[in-house]
């Protein structure tokens, strides 16, 4: 092999079409293998053509296509203008030229919200205002230079709201109490939220700061109106600008409220449930034997429910078990041909079980705009009522199979003994108040309120011939009206003065006759009776709420506060 054949071919870099033009021009013809000139690219400059070398700019001078063209001078920035927040006042704003609708950052002061009305109405009014329109709070009480820690204030707020919600208070009143606690420690930009089992509160120091949110779950519910009244007194003391209560003192009082024992022992509660059933049976026409039988059945049902509760069974099964003994005693009296009204015995036992308190709270939440909480409460009422229905139906079904002569068409005589029925209604309200663990100082007032409710109902329905639904609504409205009056006088919750007073109005007889019709395969008659019972229950709940709202409407100072509600129009 010759030397020319051993020679390596020229590399690809030398023959690339993208070789630098300047290099090709300076190099000239390159001798190839065969002695001729080798053209490296078709874009190469021909030999003999003199081209001046182009000026090579350094790569660092290459700029973007958005750069300013040469010769164009940018405008100079305005001297003294600094970058500010998007929420700051515009530079062109002038106070003299401002429109009248401009809202200052600290809200619109409203003097009438300070001392003219109770704290419940003041807090409800501010909760229904936008955050920017709420009046500025009072100066923060002396807690040091920085004040109490925000997480601790939110924790205290949630604990107070938990006690109120677990005690059966309405969602709007719970939110008002939580808002009052936050404002008492200077947290004005806070938003409490209440659902059936969850409480949450959010505090935002300003529009540009991150919010702080805390929540709490309500897992257990216990009816204790004594504890409820104590919590209301604590919130009232915190809301009073003349009282200075430190955060540690508020925690100490709250711990004492939680540790306090119930005002009535267990045997008093059992006896009260029996007296309540006996009074209810007398209210619908029963005698002495009926009174004793209904009281015995209710006490057996109460003890059976306590056993189920101690074993951890849900409330559905507790109500099912508690409804069976009164129905069983009524059936046994019929089987053994005892000359008594078995319907009055069973009806009296049902009065002690009907969930009137939860029904009133559920309807009140729905009427005030808390639809999620209202749906949950009404669903709870439905489950408890179904438990009562199942327990009574089981007993009635076996009673019918045993040959018990139970007549669903029998009308209970309730218009022959007005004085005795008035006494029975007052006894029913008194025992109902004991079952709700009310304070001893409130028992007399709620007893008189229950007597007034039954007197109005009896005068309208029996003497005036007005429908029972309308009579019940008017009587319940008076209960709510007087309950609000008494609660404002005592600076407490209205529940202890209204819940027990509606006991004589509960639809026990309509419920019993509906269940009896179902047990005897009379579906149409059962639906009619249960529909009547549902109408009476709704009339009670709406009447109580309407009476409370009417009292707030005509209360001196409440109208000036402007208690706004959500606006609703057709189609929106």
C-alpha positions as CSV (number, residue, x, y, z in Angstrom):
1,X,0.0,0.0,0.0
2,X,1.4,3.3,-1.0
3,X,1.9,6.3,1.2
4,X,-1.0,8.2,-0.5
5,X,-3.4,5.3,0.2
6,X,-2.3,5.1,3.9
7,X,-3.1,8.7,4.3
8,X,-6.3,9.3,6.6
9,X,-9.2,11.1,5.0
10,X,-10.0,14.6,6.1
11,X,-12.3,14.7,9.2
12,X,-16.0,15.6,9.0
13,X,-15.3,18.9,10.7
14,X,-13.1,20.0,7.9
15,X,-15.8,19.3,5.3
16,X,-18.8,20.6,7.2
17,X,-21.2,22.8,5.4
18,X,-21.5,25.0,8.5
19,X,-17.8,25.9,8.7
20,X,-17.0,29.4,9.5
21,X,-16.9,31.7,6.5
22,X,-13.9,33.6,7.9
23,X,-11.9,30.5,8.3
24,X,-12.6,29.4,4.7
25,X,-11.7,32.8,3.3
26,X,-8.3,32.9,5.1
27,X,-7.4,29.3,4.4
28,X,-7.7,29.5,0.6
29,X,-7.7,26.4,-1.6
30,X,-6.9,23.2,0.2
31,X,-5.1,20.6,-1.8
32,X,-6.9,17.4,-2.0
33,X,-5.8,13.9,-2.5
34,X,-5.6,14.2,-6.2
35,X,-3.8,17.5,-6.1
36,X,-6.8,19.7,-7.0
37,X,-8.3,22.3,-4.8
38,X,-11.0,21.0,-2.4
39,X,-14.1,23.0,-2.0
40,X,-15.5,22.6,1.5
41,X,-18.9,24.3,1.2
42,X,-21.1,25.6,-1.6
43,X,-21.3,28.9,0.5
44,X,-17.6,29.4,0.5
45,X,-16.2,32.7,-1.0
46,X,-14.6,32.1,-4.4
47,X,-10.9,32.5,-4.7
48,X,-9.7,36.0,-5.6
49,X,-12.7,37.8,-4.2
50,X,-11.6,40.3,-1.6
51,X,-14.2,40.6,1.3
52,X,-13.4,42.8,4.2
53,X,-13.5,40.9,7.5
54,X,-16.7,41.5,9.5
55,X,-16.4,43.0,13.0
56,X,-16.9,40.3,15.6
57,X,-19.0,41.4,18.5
58,X,-18.5,39.7,21.8
59,X,-21.3,37.3,22.8
60,X,-22.0,39.2,26.0
61,X,-23.5,42.1,24.1
62,X,-26.3,40.1,22.6
63,X,-29.6,41.4,24.1
64,X,-33.3,40.4,24.1
65,X,-35.8,41.4,21.5
66,X,-37.5,43.3,24.2
67,X,-34.5,45.6,24.8
68,X,-34.9,49.3,24.0
69,X,-33.7,50.4,20.6
70,X,-30.5,52.4,20.3
71,X,-31.2,56.1,20.6
72,X,-34.4,55.8,22.6
73,X,-34.1,57.3,26.0
74,X,-36.4,55.7,28.7
75,X,-38.6,58.0,30.8
76,X,-37.2,58.9,34.2
77,X,-39.1,57.5,37.2
78,X,-41.2,59.8,39.3
79,X,-39.2,60.9,42.2
80,X,-40.5,60.1,45.7
81,X,-43.1,57.4,44.6
82,X,-42.7,54.2,46.6
83,X,-44.3,50.8,46.0
84,X,-47.1,50.2,48.5
85,X,-49.8,47.7,49.4
86,X,-52.7,47.0,47.2
87,X,-55.0,47.7,50.1
88,X,-53.5,51.1,50.9
89,X,-55.4,54.4,50.0
90,X,-54.8,55.4,46.4
91,X,-52.4,58.3,45.7
92,X,-55.2,60.3,43.9
93,X,-57.7,59.9,46.8
94,X,-58.8,63.1,48.5
95,X,-61.0,63.0,51.6
96,X,-63.0,66.0,50.5
97,X,-63.8,64.4,47.2
98,X,-64.6,61.0,48.6
99,X,-68.1,59.6,48.0
100,X,-70.4,59.3,51.0
101,X,-70.5,55.5,50.8
102,X,-66.8,55.2,51.7
103,X,-66.4,52.8,54.7
104,X,-63.4,53.4,56.9
105,X,-61.1,50.5,57.7
106,X,-62.1,50.2,61.4
107,X,-65.8,49.9,60.6
108,X,-68.8,52.1,61.2
109,X,-69.3,52.9,64.9
110,X,-72.8,52.2,66.2
111,X,-73.5,53.6,69.7
112,X,-76.8,51.8,70.1
113,X,-75.0,48.4,70.0
114,X,-73.0,49.1,73.1
115,X,-75.3,49.2,76.1
116,X,-78.9,49.6,74.9
117,X,-79.6,46.0,74.3
118,X,-78.4,42.6,75.8
119,X,-75.3,41.1,74.5
120,X,-77.2,38.4,72.6
121,X,-78.8,40.9,70.4
122,X,-75.7,43.0,70.0
123,X,-73.7,39.9,68.9
124,X,-76.4,38.7,66.5
125,X,-76.5,42.1,64.9
126,X,-72.8,42.2,64.3
127,X,-72.6,38.7,63.1
128,X,-75.1,39.6,60.4
129,X,-73.0,42.6,59.3
130,X,-70.1,42.3,56.8
131,X,-66.7,42.3,58.5
132,X,-65.8,45.8,57.2
133,X,-69.0,47.3,58.6
134,X,-68.8,46.0,62.1
135,X,-68.2,48.6,64.8
136,X,-64.8,48.8,66.4
137,X,-64.6,46.9,69.7
138,X,-63.9,48.4,73.0
139,X,-60.3,48.8,74.1
140,X,-58.7,45.5,75.0
141,X,-58.7,44.9,78.7
142,X,-55.4,45.1,80.6
143,X,-53.5,41.9,79.9
144,X,-50.1,43.3,79.4
145,X,-48.6,45.1,76.4
146,X,-49.3,42.4,73.9
147,X,-52.6,41.0,75.3
148,X,-53.6,37.4,75.6
149,X,-52.3,34.9,73.1
150,X,-54.7,34.4,70.1
151,X,-54.7,30.5,70.2
152,X,-55.7,30.6,73.9
153,X,-58.6,33.0,73.3
154,X,-59.8,30.8,70.4
155,X,-59.5,27.7,72.6
156,X,-61.6,29.3,75.3
157,X,-64.1,30.4,72.7
158,X,-64.5,26.8,71.4
159,X,-64.8,25.3,74.9
160,X,-67.6,27.7,75.7
161,X,-69.3,27.0,72.4
162,X,-69.0,23.3,73.0
163,X,-70.9,23.5,76.3
164,X,-73.7,25.5,74.8
165,X,-74.1,23.3,71.7
166,X,-74.0,20.1,73.8
167,X,-76.6,21.5,76.1
168,X,-79.1,22.0,73.2
169,X,-78.7,25.7,72.5
170,X,-79.5,27.0,69.0
171,X,-76.7,27.5,66.5
172,X,-77.3,31.3,66.2
173,X,-77.0,31.7,70.0
174,X,-73.9,29.6,70.1
175,X,-72.3,31.7,67.4
176,X,-73.3,34.9,69.2
177,X,-71.7,33.7,72.4
178,X,-68.5,32.7,70.6
179,X,-68.3,36.0,68.9
180,X,-68.9,37.8,72.3
181,X,-66.0,35.9,73.9
182,X,-63.6,36.8,71.0
183,X,-64.6,40.5,71.1
184,X,-64.2,40.7,74.8
185,X,-60.5,40.0,74.3
186,X,-60.0,42.3,71.3
187,X,-60.4,39.8,68.5
188,X,-62.9,41.7,66.4
189,X,-62.1,40.2,62.9
190,X,-63.3,36.7,63.8
191,X,-65.9,34.4,62.2
192,X,-67.4,31.6,64.2
193,X,-69.0,28.7,62.4
194,X,-71.4,26.1,64.1
195,X,-72.6,22.9,62.7
196,X,-74.3,20.0,64.4
197,X,-71.1,18.3,65.6
198,X,-68.3,20.8,64.8
199,X,-67.3,24.2,66.0
200,X,-64.7,26.4,64.3
201,X,-63.6,30.0,64.6
202,X,-61.3,32.0,62.3
203,X,-59.4,35.2,63.3
204,X,-57.7,37.4,60.8
205,X,-55.7,40.3,62.3
206,X,-55.9,42.4,59.0
207,X,-56.6,42.0,55.3
208,X,-52.9,41.2,54.6
209,X,-52.2,38.8,57.5
210,X,-52.7,35.1,57.5
211,X,-55.8,33.9,59.3
212,X,-55.7,31.7,62.4
213,X,-58.3,28.9,62.5
214,X,-59.2,26.5,65.3
215,X,-61.9,23.8,65.5
216,X,-63.5,21.4,68.0
217,X,-65.7,18.4,67.7
218,X,-68.8,17.9,69.9
219,X,-69.0,14.2,70.6
220,X,-71.3,14.0,73.6
221,X,-74.5,15.8,74.4
222,X,-76.0,16.1,77.8
223,X,-79.1,18.0,78.8
224,X,-78.2,20.2,81.8
225,X,-79.8,23.6,81.8
226,X,-78.1,24.5,85.1
227,X,-74.8,24.3,83.4
228,X,-76.2,26.2,80.4
229,X,-77.3,29.1,82.5
230,X,-73.9,29.2,84.2
231,X,-72.1,29.5,80.8
232,X,-74.5,32.3,79.8
233,X,-73.6,34.2,83.0
234,X,-69.9,33.7,82.2
235,X,-70.4,35.1,78.7
236,X,-72.4,38.0,80.1
237,X,-69.6,38.9,82.5
238,X,-67.0,38.7,79.7
239,X,-69.1,41.0,77.5
240,X,-69.5,43.6,80.1
241,X,-66.9,46.3,79.4
242,X,-66.9,47.3,83.1
243,X,-65.7,43.9,84.2
244,X,-62.1,42.9,83.8
245,X,-61.8,39.2,83.7
246,X,-58.4,37.7,82.8
247,X,-58.1,34.7,80.6
248,X,-56.9,32.5,83.5
249,X,-60.0,33.6,85.5
250,X,-62.3,32.7,82.6
251,X,-60.6,29.3,82.3
252,X,-61.0,28.7,86.1
253,X,-64.8,29.6,86.0
254,X,-65.3,27.4,83.0
255,X,-63.6,24.4,84.7
256,X,-65.8,24.9,87.8
257,X,-68.9,24.8,85.5
258,X,-67.8,21.6,83.9
259,X,-67.0,20.0,87.3
260,X,-70.3,20.9,88.9
261,X,-72.6,18.0,89.6
262,X,-76.2,17.9,88.4
263,X,-78.7,19.6,90.8
264,X,-80.9,16.5,91.0
265,X,-79.9,12.9,91.8
266,X,-80.9,9.9,89.7
267,X,-83.8,8.8,91.8
268,X,-85.4,12.2,91.5
269,X,-85.1,12.1,87.8
270,X,-86.8,8.6,87.7
271,X,-89.6,9.8,89.9
272,X,-90.0,12.9,87.8
273,X,-90.4,10.8,84.6
274,X,-93.1,8.8,86.3
275,X,-95.0,11.9,87.5
276,X,-94.7,13.4,84.1
277,X,-96.3,10.4,82.5
278,X,-99.0,10.3,85.1
279,X,-99.8,14.0,84.6
280,X,-99.9,13.6,80.9
281,X,-102.3,10.6,81.2
282,X,-104.5,12.8,83.5
283,X,-104.3,15.6,80.9
284,X,-105.9,13.3,78.3
285,X,-108.6,12.0,80.5
286,X,-107.2,9.3,82.8
287,X,-108.1,8.7,86.4
288,X,-106.1,7.5,89.5
289,X,-105.5,4.0,88.2
290,X,-104.3,5.4,84.9
291,X,-102.1,7.8,86.6
292,X,-100.4,5.1,88.6
293,X,-100.1,2.7,85.6
294,X,-98.6,5.4,83.4
295,X,-96.2,6.5,86.1
296,X,-95.0,2.9,86.7
297,X,-94.5,2.3,83.0
298,X,-92.5,5.5,82.5
299,X,-90.3,4.7,85.5
300,X,-89.6,1.2,84.2
301,X,-88.8,2.6,80.8
302,X,-86.5,5.2,82.3
303,X,-84.5,2.5,84.2
304,X,-84.4,0.3,81.1
305,X,-83.0,3.2,79.1
306,X,-80.4,3.9,81.8
307,X,-79.3,0.2,81.5
308,X,-79.0,0.5,77.7
309,X,-77.0,3.7,78.0
310,X,-74.6,2.1,80.5
311,X,-74.0,-0.7,78.0
312,X,-73.1,1.8,75.3
313,X,-76.1,1.4,73.1
314,X,-77.0,4.3,70.8
315,X,-80.0,6.6,71.6
316,X,-82.1,4.9,69.0
317,X,-82.2,1.6,71.0
318,X,-82.5,3.5,74.3
319,X,-85.8,5.2,73.1
320,X,-87.0,1.9,71.7
321,X,-86.5,0.2,75.1
322,X,-88.0,3.1,77.0
323,X,-91.2,3.1,74.9
324,X,-92.0,-0.6,75.5
325,X,-92.9,-0.7,79.2
326,X,-95.7,1.9,79.1
327,X,-97.2,0.2,76.0
328,X,-96.9,-3.2,77.6
329,X,-98.7,-2.0,80.8
330,X,-101.5,-0.5,78.7
331,X,-101.9,-3.8,76.7
332,X,-101.9,-5.9,79.8
333,X,-104.6,-3.8,81.4
334,X,-106.7,-4.4,78.2
335,X,-106.0,-8.1,78.1
336,X,-107.1,-8.6,81.7
337,X,-110.2,-6.4,81.1
338,X,-109.4,-3.7,83.6
339,X,-111.9,-0.9,83.3
340,X,-109.4,1.8,82.5
341,X,-108.5,3.7,79.4
342,X,-105.4,2.0,78.1
343,X,-104.9,4.7,75.4
344,X,-104.4,7.2,78.2
345,X,-101.7,5.0,79.8
346,X,-99.8,4.6,76.6
347,X,-100.2,8.3,75.7
348,X,-98.8,9.3,79.1
349,X,-95.8,7.1,78.6
350,X,-95.1,8.7,75.2
351,X,-95.2,12.2,76.6
352,X,-92.0,11.6,78.5
353,X,-90.2,10.3,75.4
354,X,-91.2,12.7,72.6
355,X,-88.1,14.8,71.6
356,X,-89.7,18.2,71.9
357,X,-86.5,19.9,72.8
358,X,-84.5,18.7,69.8
359,X,-87.5,19.5,67.5
360,X,-87.7,23.1,68.7
361,X,-84.0,23.6,68.3
362,X,-84.0,22.1,64.8
363,X,-86.8,24.3,63.6
364,X,-85.3,27.4,65.2
365,X,-82.0,26.7,63.4
366,X,-83.8,26.3,60.1
367,X,-85.8,29.5,60.5
368,X,-82.6,31.5,61.4
369,X,-80.7,30.3,58.3
370,X,-78.6,27.4,59.7
371,X,-79.9,24.8,57.3
372,X,-77.1,22.2,57.8
373,X,-77.5,22.2,61.5
374,X,-81.3,22.2,61.2
375,X,-81.2,19.2,58.8
376,X,-79.0,17.3,61.2
377,X,-81.2,18.1,64.2
378,X,-84.4,17.2,62.4
379,X,-82.8,13.9,61.2
380,X,-81.9,13.2,64.8
381,X,-85.6,13.8,65.8
382,X,-86.7,11.5,63.1
383,X,-84.4,8.7,64.3
384,X,-85.5,9.1,67.9
385,X,-89.2,9.1,66.8
386,X,-88.7,6.0,64.7
387,X,-87.2,4.3,67.8
388,X,-90.3,5.2,69.8
389,X,-92.5,3.9,66.9
390,X,-90.7,0.6,66.7
391,X,-90.9,0.0,70.4
392,X,-94.6,0.8,70.7
393,X,-95.5,-1.0,67.5
394,X,-93.8,-4.2,68.7
395,X,-95.9,-4.2,71.9
396,X,-99.1,-3.2,70.1
397,X,-98.7,-5.9,67.5
398,X,-98.3,-8.7,70.1
399,X,-101.1,-7.2,72.1
400,X,-103.4,-7.4,69.1
401,X,-102.4,-11.0,68.5
402,X,-103.2,-11.8,72.2
403,X,-106.7,-10.4,71.7
404,X,-106.4,-7.0,73.3
405,X,-109.3,-4.8,72.3
406,X,-107.6,-1.6,71.3
407,X,-109.8,0.8,69.5
408,X,-108.1,3.5,67.4
409,X,-111.3,5.4,66.9
410,X,-111.8,6.0,70.7
411,X,-111.5,9.7,71.4
412,X,-109.9,10.6,74.7
413,X,-112.1,12.9,76.9
414,X,-110.1,16.0,77.5
415,X,-112.7,18.8,77.9
416,X,-114.6,17.7,81.0
417,X,-112.2,18.6,83.8
418,X,-110.5,21.9,83.0
419,X,-109.3,22.6,86.6
420,X,-107.8,19.2,87.0
421,X,-106.2,19.4,83.6
422,X,-104.7,22.8,84.4
423,X,-103.1,21.3,87.5
424,X,-101.9,18.3,85.5
425,X,-100.3,20.6,82.9
426,X,-98.5,22.5,85.5
427,X,-97.3,19.3,87.1
428,X,-96.1,18.1,83.7
429,X,-94.1,21.3,83.1
430,X,-92.6,21.1,86.6
431,X,-91.4,17.5,86.2
432,X,-90.2,18.3,82.7
433,X,-88.1,21.1,84.1
434,X,-86.5,18.7,86.7
435,X,-85.7,16.2,83.9
436,X,-83.9,19.0,82.0
437,X,-81.8,19.7,85.1
438,X,-83.0,23.3,85.5
439,X,-82.0,25.6,88.3
440,X,-84.4,25.5,91.2
441,X,-85.0,29.2,90.9
442,X,-86.5,28.7,87.4
443,X,-88.8,25.8,88.1
444,X,-91.7,28.0,89.4
445,X,-91.6,30.4,86.4
446,X,-91.6,27.6,83.9
447,X,-94.4,25.8,85.7
448,X,-96.6,28.9,85.5
449,X,-95.6,29.3,81.8
450,X,-96.8,25.8,81.1
451,X,-100.1,26.5,82.8
452,X,-100.6,29.6,80.7
453,X,-99.9,27.6,77.6
454,X,-102.5,25.0,78.4
455,X,-105.1,27.6,79.4
456,X,-104.7,29.4,76.1
457,X,-104.9,26.1,74.1
458,X,-107.9,24.9,76.0
459,X,-109.8,28.2,75.6
460,X,-109.1,28.4,71.9
461,X,-109.7,24.7,71.0
462,X,-112.4,23.4,73.4
463,X,-114.2,26.6,74.2
464,X,-113.7,28.5,70.9
465,X,-113.8,25.5,68.5
466,X,-110.6,26.5,66.8
467,X,-108.4,23.9,65.1
468,X,-105.8,22.2,67.3
469,X,-103.0,23.2,65.1
470,X,-103.8,26.9,65.2
471,X,-104.5,26.7,69.0
472,X,-101.2,25.0,69.6
473,X,-99.3,27.6,67.5
474,X,-100.8,30.5,69.5
475,X,-100.1,28.8,72.8
476,X,-96.5,28.0,71.8
477,X,-96.1,31.6,70.6
478,X,-97.0,32.9,74.1
479,X,-94.5,30.4,75.6
480,X,-91.8,31.8,73.5
481,X,-92.8,35.4,74.2
482,X,-92.8,34.9,78.0
483,X,-89.6,32.8,77.8
484,X,-87.8,35.6,76.1
485,X,-89.1,38.1,78.7
486,X,-88.0,35.9,81.6
487,X,-84.6,35.2,80.0
488,X,-83.9,39.0,79.5
489,X,-84.9,39.7,83.1
490,X,-82.5,37.0,84.3
491,X,-79.8,37.6,81.6
492,X,-79.8,33.9,80.7
493,X,-80.8,31.5,78.0
494,X,-84.5,31.3,76.9
495,X,-84.4,27.5,76.7
496,X,-85.0,26.8,80.4
497,X,-88.1,28.9,80.3
498,X,-89.6,27.6,77.0
499,X,-88.7,23.9,76.6
500,X,-90.5,22.5,79.7
501,X,-93.4,24.8,79.2
502,X,-94.3,23.3,75.8
503,X,-94.6,19.8,77.4
504,X,-98.5,19.9,77.8
505,X,-98.7,20.8,74.1
506,X,-96.8,17.8,72.7
507,X,-98.9,15.5,70.4
508,X,-98.8,12.3,72.5
509,X,-102.4,11.1,71.8
510,X,-102.1,11.7,68.0
511,X,-98.9,9.7,67.9
512,X,-100.4,6.8,69.8
513,X,-103.5,6.5,67.7
514,X,-101.4,6.6,64.5
515,X,-99.2,3.8,65.8
516,X,-102.2,1.8,66.9
517,X,-103.8,2.1,63.4
518,X,-100.6,0.8,61.8
519,X,-100.6,-2.1,64.2
520,X,-104.2,-3.0,63.1
521,X,-103.3,-2.7,59.4
522,X,-105.1,0.6,59.0
523,X,-102.5,2.4,57.0
524,X,-104.7,5.3,55.9
525,X,-105.8,6.1,59.5
526,X,-102.3,5.8,60.8
527,X,-101.0,8.2,58.2
528,X,-103.7,10.7,59.1
529,X,-102.9,10.6,62.8
530,X,-99.2,10.8,62.3
531,X,-99.6,13.7,59.9
532,X,-101.7,15.5,62.6
533,X,-98.9,14.8,65.1
534,X,-96.3,16.2,62.8
535,X,-98.4,19.3,62.2
536,X,-98.8,19.9,65.9
537,X,-95.1,19.4,66.5
538,X,-94.2,21.9,63.7
539,X,-96.8,24.4,65.1
540,X,-95.1,24.1,68.6
541,X,-91.6,24.8,67.1
542,X,-92.7,27.6,64.8
543,X,-94.8,29.2,67.5
544,X,-92.0,29.2,70.1
545,X,-89.6,30.8,67.5
546,X,-92.2,33.3,66.3
547,X,-92.9,34.4,69.9
548,X,-89.2,34.9,70.5
549,X,-88.7,36.9,67.3
550,X,-91.7,39.1,68.0
551,X,-90.3,39.9,71.5
552,X,-87.0,40.9,69.9
553,X,-88.8,43.0,67.3
554,X,-90.7,45.1,69.8
555,X,-88.0,45.1,72.4
556,X,-86.8,48.7,73.2
557,X,-83.4,49.1,71.7
558,X,-83.4,46.0,69.6
559,X,-85.2,47.7,66.7
560,X,-82.6,50.5,66.7
561,X,-79.8,48.0,66.6
562,X,-80.9,47.0,63.0
563,X,-80.8,43.2,63.4
564,X,-80.4,42.4,59.8
565,X,-81.4,39.1,58.2
566,X,-80.4,37.5,54.9
567,X,-82.4,38.9,52.0
568,X,-84.3,36.5,49.8
569,X,-86.1,37.2,46.5
570,X,-87.9,35.0,44.1
571,X,-85.6,33.1,41.9
572,X,-82.4,33.9,43.8
